[in-house]
Amino acid sequence: MFVRVANLIALRKRQQRSRSEAMARLYQLEIIKLRTQLQEMSRIDRLSAARALSSDTIAHD
């Protein structure tokens, strides 16, 4: 999932280059939205990993 979002960001950046200023701004907004989504996914993934590690530690005590 992370790779798919990262690839979409790269695609939008490439598409943005050859567009008019107004269209480039729309692409830039989408890029920002996708980056925010990627950051949120990373945060959730880190929390899940931390919880899994903590539950493993508790189970072994």
N, CA, C and O atoms as CSV, one atom per row, in Angstrom:
chain,resi,resn,atom,element,x,y,z
A,1,MET,N,N,0.828,-1.194,0.000
A,1,MET,CA,C,0.000,0.000,0.000
A,1,MET,C,C,0.876,1.263,0.000
A,1,MET,O,O,0.582,2.230,-0.703
A,2,PHE,N,N,1.946,1.241,0.792
A,2,PHE,CA,C,2.831,2.405,0.859
A,2,PHE,C,C,3.460,2.685,-0.508
A,2,PHE,O,O,3.548,3.835,-0.939
A,3,VAL,N,N,3.889,1.630,-1.173
A,3,VAL,CA,C,4.541,1.785,-2.476
A,3,VAL,C,C,3.561,2.344,-3.497
A,3,VAL,O,O,3.925,3.185,-4.318
A,4,ARG,N,N,2.326,1.879,-3.446
A,4,ARG,CA,C,1.316,2.358,-4.386
A,4,ARG,C,C,1.082,3.864,-4.228
A,4,ARG,O,O,0.998,4.590,-5.219
A,5,VAL,N,N,0.979,4.324,-2.992
A,5,VAL,CA,C,0.764,5.754,-2.737
A,5,VAL,C,C,2.000,6.549,-3.160
A,5,VAL,O,O,1.875,7.617,-3.759
A,6,ALA,N,N,3.181,6.037,-2.852
A,6,ALA,CA,C,4.421,6.721,-3.244
A,6,ALA,C,C,4.534,6.810,-4.769
A,6,ALA,O,O,4.960,7.835,-5.301
A,7,ASN,N,N,4.157,5.747,-5.465
A,7,ASN,CA,C,4.186,5.765,-6.928
A,7,ASN,C,C,3.183,6.766,-7.486
A,7,ASN,O,O,3.458,7.438,-8.479
A,8,LEU,N,N,2.035,6.864,-6.857
A,8,LEU,CA,C,1.021,7.829,-7.287
A,8,LEU,C,C,1.516,9.261,-7.095
A,8,LEU,O,O,1.264,10.128,-7.933
A,9,ILE,N,N,2.216,9.505,-5.996
A,9,ILE,CA,C,2.795,10.837,-5.761
A,9,ILE,C,C,3.797,11.168,-6.875
A,9,ILE,O,O,3.775,12.270,-7.422
A,10,ALA,N,N,4.666,10.221,-7.205
A,10,ALA,CA,C,5.662,10.449,-8.252
A,10,ALA,C,C,4.985,10.706,-9.595
A,10,ALA,O,O,5.413,11.580,-10.350
A,11,LEU,N,N,3.938,9.956,-9.893
A,11,LEU,CA,C,3.207,10.142,-11.144
A,11,LEU,C,C,2.597,11.534,-11.209
A,11,LEU,O,O,2.710,12.212,-12.230
A,12,ARG,N,N,1.960,11.962,-10.144
A,12,ARG,CA,C,1.341,13.291,-10.116
A,12,ARG,C,C,2.392,14.392,-10.265
A,12,ARG,O,O,2.134,15.409,-10.909
A,13,LYS,N,N,3.565,14.198,-9.680
A,13,LYS,CA,C,4.635,15.202,-9.818
A,13,LYS,C,C,5.087,15.295,-11.274
A,13,LYS,O,O,5.332,16.389,-11.782
A,14,ARG,N,N,5.197,14.146,-11.942
A,14,ARG,CA,C,5.578,14.160,-13.358
A,14,ARG,C,C,4.492,14.824,-14.200
A,14,ARG,O,O,4.797,15.606,-15.100
A,15,GLN,N,N,3.237,14.518,-13.916
A,15,GLN,CA,C,2.134,15.098,-14.678
A,15,GLN,C,C,2.033,16.602,-14.457
A,15,GLN,O,O,1.616,17.340,-15.350
A,16,GLN,N,N,2.409,17.043,-13.290
A,16,GLN,CA,C,2.315,18.459,-12.922
A,16,GLN,C,C,3.240,19.324,-13.785
A,16,GLN,O,O,2.926,20.479,-14.072
A,17,ARG,N,N,4.358,18.772,-14.187
A,17,ARG,CA,C,5.386,19.554,-14.889
A,17,ARG,C,C,4.899,20.180,-16.187
A,17,ARG,O,O,5.252,21.317,-16.498
A,18,SER,N,N,4.100,19.456,-16.939
A,18,SER,CA,C,3.722,19.937,-18.277
A,18,SER,C,C,2.353,20.611,-18.302
A,18,SER,O,O,1.767,20.756,-19.375
A,19,ARG,N,N,1.844,21.015,-17.179
A,19,ARG,CA,C,0.502,21.609,-17.102
A,19,ARG,C,C,0.567,23.126,-16.927
A,19,ARG,O,O,1.596,23.707,-16.582
A,20,SER,N,N,-0.574,23.720,-17.182
A,20,SER,CA,C,-0.691,25.163,-16.943
A,20,SER,C,C,-0.587,25.417,-15.442
A,20,SER,O,O,-0.655,24.486,-14.640
A,21,GLU,N,N,-0.426,26.668,-15.078
A,21,GLU,CA,C,-0.252,27.012,-13.658
A,21,GLU,C,C,-1.457,26.570,-12.820
A,21,GLU,O,O,-1.293,26.046,-11.718
A,22,ALA,N,N,-2.659,26.785,-13.345
A,22,ALA,CA,C,-3.870,26.412,-12.595
A,22,ALA,C,C,-3.950,24.893,-12.399
A,22,ALA,O,O,-4.263,24.418,-11.308
A,23,MET,N,N,-3.666,24.142,-13.460
A,23,MET,CA,C,-3.702,22.685,-13.348
A,23,MET,C,C,-2.574,22.186,-12.447
A,23,MET,O,O,-2.765,21.242,-11.681
A,24,ALA,N,N,-1.420,22.803,-12.533
A,24,ALA,CA,C,-0.288,22.405,-11.695
A,24,ALA,C,C,-0.634,22.569,-10.218
A,24,ALA,O,O,-0.236,21.754,-9.386
A,25,ARG,N,N,-1.379,23.629,-9.898
A,25,ARG,CA,C,-1.798,23.825,-8.500
A,25,ARG,C,C,-2.733,22.707,-8.046
A,25,ARG,O,O,-2.647,22.242,-6.909
A,26,LEU,N,N,-3.621,22.281,-8.933
A,26,LEU,CA,C,-4.522,21.172,-8.581
A,26,LEU,C,C,-3.729,19.890,-8.333
A,26,LEU,O,O,-4.004,19.153,-7.387
A,27,TYR,N,N,-2.747,19.635,-9.188
A,27,TYR,CA,C,-1.893,18.463,-8.978
A,27,TYR,C,C,-1.130,18.597,-7.662
A,27,TYR,O,O,-0.964,17.619,-6.933
A,28,GLN,N,N,-0.666,19.815,-7.360
A,28,GLN,CA,C,0.074,20.024,-6.116
A,28,GLN,C,C,-0.809,19.747,-4.906
A,28,GLN,O,O,-0.349,19.171,-3.920
A,29,LEU,N,N,-2.078,20.155,-4.977
A,29,LEU,CA,C,-3.010,19.857,-3.876
A,29,LEU,C,C,-3.201,18.352,-3.707
A,29,LEU,O,O,-3.258,17.847,-2.586
A,30,GLU,N,N,-3.298,17.647,-4.822
A,30,GLU,CA,C,-3.436,16.192,-4.733
A,30,GLU,C,C,-2.178,15.565,-4.152
A,30,GLU,O,O,-2.265,14.627,-3.360
A,31,ILE,N,N,-1.016,16.068,-4.534
A,31,ILE,CA,C,0.245,15.554,-3.993
A,31,ILE,C,C,0.290,15.761,-2.487
A,31,ILE,O,O,0.698,14.865,-1.748
A,32,ILE,N,N,-0.127,16.935,-2.027
A,32,ILE,CA,C,-0.147,17.205,-0.584
A,32,ILE,C,C,-1.094,16.234,0.119
A,32,ILE,O,O,-0.761,15.692,1.173
A,33,LYS,N,N,-2.270,16.014,-0.464
A,33,LYS,CA,C,-3.246,15.088,0.116
A,33,LYS,C,C,-2.663,13.669,0.197
A,33,LYS,O,O,-2.822,12.984,1.207
A,34,LEU,N,N,-1.995,13.241,-0.865
A,34,LEU,CA,C,-1.410,11.899,-0.880
A,34,LEU,C,C,-0.279,11.770,0.141
A,34,LEU,O,O,-0.149,10.739,0.801
A,35,ARG,N,N,0.534,12.813,0.267
A,35,ARG,CA,C,1.619,12.780,1.267
A,35,ARG,C,C,1.058,12.707,2.679
A,35,ARG,O,O,1.591,11.999,3.533
A,36,THR,N,N,-0.026,13.445,2.919
A,36,THR,CA,C,-0.681,13.403,4.226
A,36,THR,C,C,-1.211,12.000,4.500
A,36,THR,O,O,-1.077,11.478,5.607
A,37,GLN,N,N,-1.810,11.401,3.482
A,37,GLN,CA,C,-2.321,10.035,3.611
A,37,GLN,C,C,-1.179,9.070,3.917
A,37,GLN,O,O,-1.323,8.186,4.761
A,38,LEU,N,N,-0.066,9.232,3.247
A,38,LEU,CA,C,1.094,8.371,3.469
A,38,LEU,C,C,1.635,8.536,4.886
A,38,LEU,O,O,2.005,7.551,5.526
A,39,GLN,N,N,1.683,9.770,5.378
A,39,GLN,CA,C,2.147,10.016,6.749
A,39,GLN,C,C,1.214,9.357,7.761
A,39,GLN,O,O,1.671,8.769,8.742
A,40,GLU,N,N,-0.090,9.456,7.523
A,40,GLU,CA,C,-1.061,8.848,8.433
A,40,GLU,C,C,-0.929,7.320,8.421
A,40,GLU,O,O,-1.002,6.677,9.468
A,41,MET,N,N,-0.737,6.751,7.234
A,41,MET,CA,C,-0.549,5.304,7.137
A,41,MET,C,C,0.707,4.878,7.896
A,41,MET,O,O,0.704,3.854,8.579
A,42,SER,N,N,1.766,5.652,7.780
A,42,SER,CA,C,3.016,5.340,8.483
A,42,SER,C,C,2.827,5.415,9.992
A,42,SER,O,O,3.328,4.575,10.740
A,43,ARG,N,N,2.096,6.436,10.425
A,43,ARG,CA,C,1.833,6.588,11.863
A,43,ARG,C,C,1.039,5.398,12.393
A,43,ARG,O,O,1.361,4.859,13.452
A,44,ILE,N,N,0.017,4.993,11.674
A,44,ILE,CA,C,-0.795,3.839,12.088
A,44,ILE,C,C,0.052,2.579,12.103
A,44,ILE,O,O,-0.063,1.760,13.014
A,45,ASP,N,N,0.899,2.421,11.100
A,45,ASP,CA,C,1.764,1.244,11.030
A,45,ASP,C,C,2.729,1.195,12.215
A,45,ASP,O,O,2.942,0.135,12.803
A,46,ARG,N,N,3.313,2.346,12.562
A,46,ARG,CA,C,4.224,2.398,13.713
A,46,ARG,C,C,3.490,2.072,15.011
A,46,ARG,O,O,4.011,1.348,15.859
A,47,LEU,N,N,2.267,2.614,15.163
A,47,LEU,CA,C,1.483,2.323,16.371
A,47,LEU,C,C,1.148,0.848,16.457
A,47,LEU,O,O,1.231,0.253,17.531
A,48,SER,N,N,0.772,0.258,15.345
A,48,SER,CA,C,0.453,-1.171,15.323
A,48,SER,C,C,1.664,-2.015,15.692
A,48,SER,O,O,1.555,-2.981,16.446
A,49,ALA,N,N,2.811,-1.641,15.155
A,49,ALA,CA,C,4.039,-2.379,15.463
A,49,ALA,C,C,4.393,-2.243,16.937
A,49,ALA,O,O,4.808,-3.212,17.573
A,50,ALA,N,N,4.230,-1.042,17.477
A,50,ALA,CA,C,4.540,-0.822,18.895
A,50,ALA,C,C,3.590,-1.616,19.790
A,50,ALA,O,O,4.009,-2.187,20.797
A,51,ARG,N,N,2.328,-1.649,19.423
A,51,ARG,CA,C,1.349,-2.416,20.208
A,51,ARG,C,C,1.645,-3.905,20.140
A,51,ARG,O,O,1.541,-4.608,21.146
A,52,ALA,N,N,2.009,-4.385,18.968
A,52,ALA,CA,C,2.336,-5.798,18.816
A,52,ALA,C,C,3.548,-6.150,19.660
A,52,ALA,O,O,3.569,-7.191,20.317
A,53,LEU,N,N,4.549,-5.293,19.647
A,53,LEU,CA,C,5.755,-5.518,20.441
A,53,LEU,C,C,5.417,-5.496,21.928
A,53,LEU,O,O,5.900,-6.333,22.691
A,54,SER,N,N,4.595,-4.549,22.335
A,54,SER,CA,C,4.246,-4.441,23.743
A,54,SER,C,C,3.398,-5.622,24.193
A,54,SER,O,O,3.561,-6.093,25.318
A,55,SER,N,N,2.495,-6.115,23.346
A,55,SER,CA,C,1.693,-7.274,23.735
A,55,SER,C,C,2.543,-8.542,23.785
A,55,SER,O,O,2.285,-9.426,24.601
A,56,ASP,N,N,3.555,-8.637,22.917
A,56,ASP,CA,C,4.470,-9.769,22.972
A,56,ASP,C,C,5.257,-9.747,24.269
A,56,ASP,O,O,5.468,-10.786,24.894
A,57,THR,N,N,5.687,-8.569,24.668
A,57,THR,CA,C,6.459,-8.421,25.912
A,57,THR,C,C,5.599,-8.792,27.111
A,57,THR,O,O,6.071,-9.471,28.023
A,58,ILE,N,N,4.358,-8.358,27.123
A,58,ILE,CA,C,3.456,-8.675,28.225
A,58,ILE,C,C,3.157,-10.164,28.268
A,58,ILE,O,O,3.089,-10.748,29.350
A,59,ALA,N,N,2.979,-10.784,27.116
A,59,ALA,CA,C,2.668,-12.212,27.061
A,59,ALA,C,C,3.825,-13.077,27.566
A,59,ALA,O,O,3.602,-14.160,28.108
A,60,HIS,N,N,5.047,-12.603,27.390
A,60,HIS,CA,C,6.207,-13.385,27.813
A,60,HIS,C,C,6.604,-13.161,29.267
A,60,HIS,O,O,7.460,-13.879,29.784
A,61,ASP,N,N,6.011,-12.197,29.928
A,61,ASP,CA,C,6.359,-11.920,31.324
A,61,ASP,C,C,5.772,-12.937,32.274
A,61,ASP,O,O,5.975,-12.840,33.484
